[in-house]
Structures are given as structure tokens and as C-alpha cells.
Amino acid sequence: MANLYGPRGLSPARYVSGAPYNGAANAYSTASGDGTALWIGDLVKFAGTSQLIGDVTYLDVAKAATTDVFVGVVVGVDPLDGTGASGRDSTPYRAASTIRVVWVADDPNLLFEATEVTGGTPIPIADAGLNVSILYASGNNSTGMSGTTLDNTTQAGTNTRALRLVSPVNRPDNTPGADAQKWLVRINRHAYVDQIAGV
């Protein structure tokens, strides 16, 4: 059966130990001077700045480039504006140049589900354990979900690749080895651990 192609960025699935993901995330902020939008499922990096929102100081994150060191993945966007007030008409994603609180799944032991970009040669199952890069695409403004996918031309042992391929997702809606397959991946270039070569 053909895989449905519907990229949603990276979604927390479970921990390396097998423990289920329980929704845990930490709050960060975005700066008004950051002109790049953030969608749920996007990888983020430390921006090197902070925001005082209400009475709380948050560390800023920004959308990460494919070769950056990542803090984690955005799993939610709080409808708080820069004053700490609720934004009634706020978007489900972080619009460009806005101060927002974003929730990030930042545990380096998390595994995420991600979809391969459609077209080309699917990543062979035997490539599990290698590292792979990502491809960015605009997110969905209605759902707030990311358009990020796995780049199925980049799998290698190179330690500078963004993600580690763990295994194809074992679920009836995913056919391993077919176009647009879904993989479990782990962040390889993580701010809280050392990056390593694929095996």
C-alpha cells in the first residue's frame, strides 16, 4: 500500500528506553527581531538572547538551519504576546517577528517520527543507524504544523548530519521501503549531548 504523504515535521514518539512520551516539554521564547516563522514540528536552536514575558525570563530559540546544533523540536505555541497577555487572535504557529512562548521537546533521549520527502529513492531499511539531513518547507498556516521532511539523498555515517535513523515506524499506515515512508529518528546534533558518527 502506498504511504500517504503528509509531512508534519518531527513529532515526539517515545524515549530510547522504550518509555512512552508523556508530553513533557520546556518553555522558551522567540524575539521580535527574528523574522523567521516557527511551526510545530520545527527544529530550533539557542538564539543567544532572552525575553522577559510577564514576570518570567525565557531563553530565546530560533528556527535552526540544517547544520546547526539543535535544542529540540517545537511541540506547542503559547498564545501569549510579549507582555504576557493572552493573544485572542494569535496563530497556531509562531508568526515571524513576534514575541511568543514556544514549548520545546528538548530531551536528547527522545525519538521523533518524521516523514521522508516524496520522490527519489526511499531510504533503505538497512540504512538504520546512519545519520541524515532534513529538508525545510513552509508550514501549514491553518494547522500550525511544520513542512520539514527527511532528505532521502543524505544518509551517511557523517557525524555532522542532523538526525540519526533509528527504524521505520511500525504501524499499518507505513510501508517501509516505499515512497514517503515514516522513520523514527533521534537528534544527532543536540545541544545537550555530543554528536557522533553513524554506524
Backbone as CSV, one residue per row, in Angstrom:
resi,resn,N_x,N_y,N_z,CA_x,CA_y,CA_z,C_x,C_y,C_z
1,MET,0.840,-1.181,0.000,0.000,0.000,0.000,0.886,1.246,0.000
2,ALA,0.508,2.254,-0.769,1.284,3.487,-0.845,1.175,4.267,0.455
3,ASN,2.267,4.912,0.833,2.253,5.750,2.027,1.618,7.096,1.701
4,LEU,0.806,7.584,2.604,0.227,8.907,2.462,1.298,9.939,2.765
5,TYR,1.449,10.919,1.862,2.462,11.957,2.068,1.808,13.162,2.732
6,GLY,2.129,13.362,3.985,1.589,14.495,4.724,2.575,14.928,5.784
7,PRO,3.668,15.588,5.375,4.713,15.954,6.351,4.183,16.845,7.460
8,ARG,4.648,16.572,8.670,4.257,17.340,9.856,5.481,17.667,10.708
9,GLY,6.648,17.718,10.062,7.857,17.970,10.824,8.219,16.766,11.667
10,LEU,8.773,17.017,12.838,9.143,15.953,13.773,8.124,15.921,14.907
11,SER,7.651,14.717,15.225,6.677,14.541,16.303,7.251,13.591,17.342
12,PRO,7.291,13.986,18.623,7.808,13.070,19.645,7.025,11.766,19.658
13,ALA,7.753,10.647,19.706,7.109,9.335,19.672,7.309,8.569,20.984
14,ARG,8.549,8.428,21.396,8.875,7.716,22.636,10.325,8.005,22.979
15,TYR,10.771,7.451,24.116,12.163,7.590,24.515,12.979,6.392,24.023
16,VAL,14.288,6.561,23.966,15.174,5.490,23.521,14.962,4.236,24.349
17,SER,14.673,4.398,25.626,14.482,3.258,26.536,13.226,2.455,26.224
18,GLY,12.327,3.014,25.412,11.040,2.379,25.157,9.913,3.012,25.938
19,ALA,10.251,3.873,26.903,9.213,4.554,27.687,8.393,5.469,26.777
20,PRO,7.089,5.573,27.015,6.257,6.422,26.170,6.532,7.905,26.410
21,TYR,6.362,8.697,25.368,6.452,10.148,25.520,5.211,10.630,26.248
22,ASN,5.403,11.415,27.302,4.275,11.842,28.140,3.892,13.307,27.947
23,GLY,4.408,13.931,26.882,4.064,15.328,26.615,4.985,16.332,27.269
24,ALA,6.026,15.859,27.947,6.929,16.778,28.638,7.639,17.702,27.656
25,ALA,7.727,18.980,28.013,8.408,19.984,27.192,8.804,21.144,28.088
26,ASN,9.708,21.964,27.620,10.138,23.152,28.353,9.804,24.399,27.564
27,ALA,9.571,25.485,28.302,9.159,26.745,27.684,10.376,27.586,27.314
28,TYR,10.350,28.096,26.101,11.353,29.029,25.598,10.589,30.205,24.989
29,SER,11.307,31.175,24.458,10.654,32.333,23.850,11.267,32.619,22.493
30,THR,10.626,33.521,21.753,11.161,33.990,20.478,11.232,35.509,20.529
31,ALA,12.174,36.059,19.785,12.405,37.504,19.804,11.667,38.190,18.657
32,SER,11.259,39.426,18.887,10.558,40.173,17.849,11.459,40.451,16.648
33,GLY,12.771,40.455,16.864,13.697,40.698,15.767,13.956,39.487,14.893
34,ASP,13.384,38.334,15.267,13.558,37.109,14.484,12.478,37.053,13.411
35,GLY,12.871,37.246,12.168,11.906,37.335,11.073,11.528,36.020,10.434
36,THR,11.850,34.890,11.066,11.519,33.574,10.515,10.419,32.925,11.345
37,ALA,9.357,32.492,10.686,8.241,31.838,11.377,8.674,30.474,11.915
38,LEU,7.967,30.004,12.946,8.196,28.686,13.531,6.894,27.910,13.530
39,TRP,6.954,26.668,13.075,5.781,25.805,13.102,6.006,24.650,14.061
40,ILE,4.927,24.046,14.511,5.007,22.873,15.378,5.652,21.737,14.583
41,GLY,6.727,21.191,15.134,7.488,20.158,14.435,8.803,20.657,13.890
42,ASP,9.075,21.975,14.003,10.347,22.545,13.561,11.442,22.315,14.596
43,LEU,12.653,22.122,14.108,13.828,22.054,14.967,14.289,23.470,15.293
44,VAL,14.692,23.688,16.553,15.133,25.020,16.973,16.512,24.952,17.616
45,LYS,17.177,26.125,17.644,18.487,26.276,18.258,18.428,27.428,19.253
46,PHE,19.437,27.527,20.123,19.542,28.682,21.008,19.837,29.924,20.174
47,ALA,19.147,31.026,20.482,19.337,32.278,19.754,20.362,33.187,20.426
48,GLY,20.700,32.908,21.688,21.682,33.721,22.391,21.103,34.964,23.046
49,THR,19.772,35.062,23.113,19.095,36.189,23.752,17.997,35.643,24.664
50,SER,17.288,36.543,25.326,16.203,36.127,26.217,15.101,37.170,26.209
51,GLN,13.950,36.796,26.759,12.805,37.698,26.839,12.231,37.665,28.248
52,LEU,11.813,38.834,28.736,11.039,38.913,29.964,9.581,39.021,29.563
53,ILE,8.821,37.980,29.835,7.395,37.937,29.488,6.625,37.778,30.784
54,GLY,5.809,38.771,31.117,5.195,38.784,32.435,6.292,38.942,33.464
55,ASP,6.385,37.995,34.391,7.434,38.019,35.410,8.478,36.933,35.190
56,VAL,8.473,36.332,34.025,9.350,35.192,33.775,10.328,35.530,32.649
57,THR,11.595,35.178,32.849,12.595,35.328,31.797,12.778,33.984,31.103
58,TYR,12.651,34.005,29.778,12.788,32.806,28.965,14.007,32.938,28.060
59,LEU,14.671,31.825,27.783,15.733,31.799,26.788,15.102,31.763,25.401
60,ASP,15.657,32.551,24.470,15.132,32.577,23.108,15.659,31.400,22.295
61,VAL,14.778,30.886,21.437,15.177,29.914,20.422,14.782,30.470,19.061
62,ALA,15.379,29.910,18.027,15.086,30.313,16.655,15.107,29.074,15.781
63,LYS,14.465,29.162,14.634,14.479,28.039,13.705,15.920,27.722,13.333
64,ALA,16.279,26.444,13.414,17.653,26.034,13.183,17.890,25.728,11.714
65,ALA,19.073,26.038,11.243,19.496,25.600,9.917,19.835,24.116,9.989
66,THR,19.923,23.471,8.837,20.142,22.025,8.811,21.470,21.614,9.434
67,THR,22.427,22.538,9.494,23.745,22.196,10.043,23.962,22.742,11.452
68,ASP,22.930,23.310,12.058,23.056,23.850,13.411,23.024,22.747,14.462
69,VAL,23.336,23.125,15.697,23.156,22.252,16.852,21.786,22.564,17.436
70,PHE,20.962,21.546,17.616,19.558,21.731,17.965,19.308,21.647,19.463
71,VAL,18.347,22.444,19.937,17.863,22.340,21.313,16.776,21.272,21.393
72,GLY,15.936,21.207,20.375,14.835,20.264,20.358,13.837,20.639,19.286
73,VAL,12.595,20.178,19.483,11.534,20.331,18.490,10.353,21.062,19.120
74,VAL,9.805,22.027,18.393,8.638,22.771,18.870,7.418,21.839,18.891
75,VAL,6.764,21.766,20.056,5.565,20.934,20.183,4.321,21.755,20.520
76,GLY,4.506,23.050,20.750,3.356,23.904,21.047,3.750,25.363,21.045
77,VAL,2.773,26.213,20.767,2.981,27.661,20.765,1.942,28.280,21.683
78,ASP,2.411,28.957,22.713,1.524,29.577,23.690,0.931,30.869,23.126
79,PRO,-0.341,31.101,23.314,-0.940,32.349,22.807,-0.661,33.541,23.703
80,LEU,0.582,33.682,24.175,0.975,34.842,24.967,1.741,35.810,24.083
81,ASP,1.429,37.077,24.195,2.216,38.060,23.459,3.387,38.507,24.331
82,GLY,4.127,39.508,23.888,5.326,39.936,24.592,5.086,40.549,25.958
83,THR,3.839,40.877,26.285,3.544,41.450,27.594,3.057,40.393,28.580
84,GLY,2.875,39.161,28.087,2.338,38.104,28.936,0.838,37.993,28.852
85,ALA,0.207,38.869,28.057,-1.242,38.809,27.882,-1.598,37.765,26.836
86,SER,-2.775,37.179,26.972,-3.228,36.192,26.012,-3.599,36.872,24.706
87,GLY,-3.121,36.305,23.612,-3.443,36.855,22.297,-4.661,36.158,21.725
88,ARG,-5.804,36.769,21.778,-7.057,36.150,21.353,-7.001,35.709,19.896
89,ASP,-6.353,36.494,19.066,-6.314,36.186,17.643,-4.953,35.631,17.220
90,SER,-4.236,35.015,18.140,-2.911,34.514,17.818,-3.005,33.313,16.876
91,THR,-1.942,33.094,16.127,-1.891,31.997,15.174,-1.495,30.699,15.875
92,PRO,-1.798,29.525,15.265,-1.391,28.258,15.889,0.097,27.972,15.726
93,TYR,0.798,28.831,15.005,2.241,28.742,14.854,2.838,30.063,15.332
94,ARG,4.163,30.159,15.364,4.793,31.411,15.753,5.047,32.230,14.486
95,ALA,4.276,33.292,14.311,4.438,34.150,13.140,5.774,34.881,13.213
96,ALA,6.312,35.242,12.062,7.587,35.950,12.002,7.530,37.251,12.788
97,SER,8.637,37.601,13.411,8.813,38.888,14.103,7.832,39.107,15.242
98,THR,7.487,38.041,15.949,6.607,38.155,17.115,7.253,37.503,18.327
99,ILE,7.028,38.109,19.485,7.473,37.508,20.744,6.410,36.509,21.174
100,ARG,6.821,35.267,21.317,5.891,34.216,21.747,6.616,33.256,22.676
101,VAL,5.874,32.551,23.495,6.393,31.433,24.264,6.153,30.171,23.442
102,VAL,7.211,29.403,23.231,7.080,28.140,22.499,7.514,26.999,23.409
103,TRP,6.851,25.872,23.276,7.156,24.691,24.071,7.990,23.745,23.224
104,VAL,9.116,23.310,23.791,10.089,22.535,23.040,10.349,21.203,23.741
105,ALA,10.210,20.106,22.992,10.613,18.792,23.485,12.130,18.720,23.319
106,ASP,12.864,18.883,24.424,14.309,19.079,24.352,15.128,17.986,25.032
107,ASP,14.507,16.870,25.366,15.248,15.760,25.971,16.047,15.053,24.877
108,PRO,17.369,14.931,25.030,18.174,14.301,23.973,17.909,12.816,23.795
109,ASN,17.155,12.207,24.697,16.837,10.777,24.585,15.504,10.508,23.900
110,LEU,14.887,11.551,23.362,13.617,11.369,22.668,13.823,10.840,21.257
111,LEU,12.896,10.008,20.817,12.796,9.610,19.422,11.600,10.333,18.807
112,PHE,11.768,10.772,17.565,10.734,11.514,16.866,10.322,10.772,15.604
113,GLU,9.066,10.948,15.221,8.608,10.427,13.941,8.743,11.523,12.891
114,ALA,9.284,11.167,11.729,9.454,12.112,10.635,9.210,11.391,9.317
115,THR,8.740,12.132,8.328,8.425,11.587,7.011,9.524,11.923,6.017
116,GLU,9.854,10.941,5.161,10.785,11.217,4.069,10.123,12.119,3.037
117,VAL,10.925,12.965,2.395,10.412,13.747,1.284,9.959,12.785,0.184
118,THR,8.880,13.124,-0.498,8.373,12.248,-1.551,9.218,12.378,-2.811
119,GLY,9.293,11.308,-3.581,10.093,11.295,-4.798,11.494,10.806,-4.522
120,GLY,12.177,10.374,-5.554,13.518,9.858,-5.374,13.494,8.435,-4.842
121,THR,14.638,7.989,-4.398,14.770,6.626,-3.881,14.542,6.618,-2.378
122,PRO,13.575,5.824,-1.893,13.354,5.764,-0.445,14.607,5.303,0.293
123,ILE,14.758,5.742,1.521,15.890,5.323,2.345,15.777,3.822,2.614
124,PRO,16.781,3.032,2.260,16.724,1.589,2.530,16.657,1.302,4.032
125,ILE,15.941,0.275,4.395,15.818,-0.096,5.801,17.201,-0.405,6.387
126,ALA,18.094,-0.931,5.547,19.439,-1.263,6.008,20.241,-0.030,6.420
127,ASP,19.745,1.172,6.095,20.450,2.402,6.473,20.143,2.841,7.900
128,ALA,19.311,2.088,8.620,19.081,2.398,10.034,20.429,2.438,10.742
129,GLY,20.631,3.465,11.578,21.894,3.663,12.270,22.757,4.730,11.633
130,LEU,22.451,5.078,10.368,23.160,6.171,9.719,22.534,7.502,10.117
131,ASN,23.200,8.572,9.777,22.681,9.917,10.032,22.122,10.501,8.746
132,VAL,21.220,11.462,8.880,20.512,12.013,7.724,20.242,13.489,7.955
133,SER,20.131,14.241,6.881,19.811,15.662,6.957,18.311,15.874,6.791
134,ILE,17.886,17.121,6.971,16.481,17.471,6.828,16.299,18.453,5.680
135,LEU,15.076,18.519,5.193,14.682,19.496,4.193,13.581,20.354,4.785
136,TYR,13.763,21.671,4.745,12.732,22.566,5.251,11.756,22.940,4.146
137,ALA,10.506,23.079,4.509,9.466,23.601,3.629,8.525,24.408,4.500
138,SER,7.788,25.322,3.894,6.857,26.150,4.666,5.848,25.281,5.390
139,GLY,5.468,25.728,6.584,4.458,25.016,7.348,3.051,25.357,6.893
140,ASN,2.076,24.749,7.549,0.665,24.958,7.242,0.121,26.023,8.188
141,ASN,-0.264,27.154,7.654,-0.733,28.259,8.499,-2.042,27.948,9.210
142,SER,-2.832,27.026,8.685,-4.116,26.683,9.313,-3.938,25.741,10.490
143,THR,-3.099,24.724,10.308,-2.900,23.739,11.377,-1.727,24.102,12.277
144,GLY,-0.813,24.941,11.781,0.383,25.286,12.532,1.489,24.257,12.428
145,MET,1.307,23.225,11.573,2.274,22.133,11.501,3.389,22.426,10.504
146,SER,4.575,21.930,10.820,5.774,22.103,10.011,5.696,21.305,8.711
147,GLY,6.456,21.746,7.722,6.599,21.004,6.474,7.933,20.296,6.357
148,THR,8.697,20.230,7.439,10.026,19.622,7.431,9.955,18.122,7.146
149,THR,10.878,17.629,6.309,10.958,16.208,5.974,12.406,15.721,6.080
150,LEU,12.578,14.401,5.969,13.906,13.810,5.898,14.398,13.868,4.458
151,ASP,15.667,14.188,4.277,16.276,14.237,2.954,16.791,12.844,2.599
152,ASN,16.108,12.172,1.659,16.448,10.780,1.352,17.652,10.631,0.418
153,THR,18.443,11.700,0.293,19.670,11.614,-0.503,20.922,11.818,0.350
154,THR,20.763,11.899,1.679,21.887,12.347,2.516,22.344,11.351,3.566
155,GLN,21.736,10.174,3.644,22.096,9.255,4.713,23.557,8.820,4.584
156,ALA,24.285,8.908,5.704,25.713,8.607,5.727,26.160,8.455,7.175
157,GLY,27.386,7.984,7.358,27.934,7.876,8.699,28.436,9.202,9.234
158,THR,28.457,10.226,8.401,28.982,11.540,8.767,28.365,12.054,10.058
159,ASN,29.212,12.475,11.009,28.672,12.862,12.312,28.024,14.237,12.313
160,THR,28.151,14.987,11.225,27.550,16.320,11.182,26.119,16.311,10.642
161,ARG,25.582,15.170,10.277,24.193,15.110,9.839,23.278,15.358,11.043
162,ALA,22.101,15.912,10.779,21.214,16.380,11.843,20.619,15.272,12.702
163,LEU,20.175,14.195,12.066,19.372,13.185,12.752,19.960,11.796,12.569
164,ARG,19.682,10.907,13.532,20.062,9.503,13.432,18.821,8.694,13.039
165,LEU,18.938,7.879,11.985,17.865,6.971,11.586,17.826,5.805,12.565
166,VAL,16.685,5.595,13.216,16.564,4.512,14.188,15.873,3.304,13.567
167,SER,14.646,3.497,13.068,13.924,2.406,12.412,12.698,2.973,11.717
168,PRO,12.198,2.265,10.689,10.917,2.691,10.122,9.821,2.566,11.182
169,VAL,8.813,3.425,11.088,7.699,3.367,12.031,6.911,2.080,11.783
170,ASN,6.700,1.317,12.842,5.984,0.042,12.742,4.500,0.277,13.005
171,ARG,3.789,0.580,11.912,2.367,0.901,12.026,1.702,0.569,10.689
172,PRO,0.432,0.179,10.702,-0.213,-0.217,9.446,-0.226,0.855,8.355
173,ASP,-0.158,2.129,8.737,-0.205,3.178,7.714,1.177,3.526,7.163
174,ASN,2.193,2.715,7.481,3.547,2.976,6.988,4.121,1.722,6.350
175,THR,4.461,1.828,5.064,5.088,0.717,4.356,6.579,0.984,4.245
176,PRO,7.410,0.279,5.021,8.854,0.503,4.954,9.391,0.225,3.553
177,GLY,10.346,1.050,3.127,10.965,0.881,1.826,10.196,1.512,0.689
178,ALA,9.020,2.083,0.991,8.204,2.719,-0.043,8.326,4.234,0.037
179,ASP,7.900,4.915,-0.999,7.970,6.372,-1.055,7.253,6.989,0.140
180,ALA,7.806,8.075,0.655,7.211,8.832,1.751,7.061,8.009,3.029
181,GLN,8.001,7.091,3.257,7.933,6.292,4.484,8.236,7.149,5.708
182,LYS,7.762,6.692,6.838,7.963,7.386,8.114,9.037,6.648,8.907
183,TRP,9.920,7.433,9.531,11.025,6.886,10.311,10.973,7.391,11.742
184,LEU,11.482,6.582,12.655,11.838,7.071,13.986,13.270,7.573,13.900
185,VAL,13.489,8.787,14.400,14.813,9.394,14.356,15.150,9.973,15.724
186,ARG,16.435,10.162,15.927,16.923,10.806,17.151,17.780,11.992,16.731
187,ILE,17.699,13.090,17.467,18.536,14.249,17.148,19.993,13.884,17.398
188,ASN,20.814,14.013,16.371,22.239,13.711,16.496,23.035,14.938,16.930
189,ARG,22.679,16.097,16.376,23.399,17.339,16.714,22.596,18.066,17.794
190,HIS,22.658,17.562,19.016,21.842,18.080,20.118,22.693,18.936,21.048
191,ALA,22.108,20.022,21.530,22.845,20.955,22.407,23.248,20.313,23.725
192,TYR,22.581,19.237,24.125,22.856,18.644,25.430,23.667,17.367,25.376
193,VAL,24.071,16.931,24.188,24.924,15.740,24.062,25.907,15.934,22.916
194,ASP,26.915,15.080,22.840,27.876,15.150,21.748,27.317,14.460,20.511
195,GLN,27.584,15.018,19.342,27.193,14.369,18.097,28.177,13.247,17.808
196,ILE,27.683,12.169,17.174,28.537,11.026,16.876,28.315,10.559,15.449
197,ALA,29.268,9.820,14.920,29.138,9.290,13.571,28.106,8.179,13.535
198,GLY,27.469,8.009,12.376,26.530,6.912,12.195,27.252,5.577,12.102
199,VAL,26.519,4.498,12.351,27.117,3.155,12.316,26.361,2.260,11.357
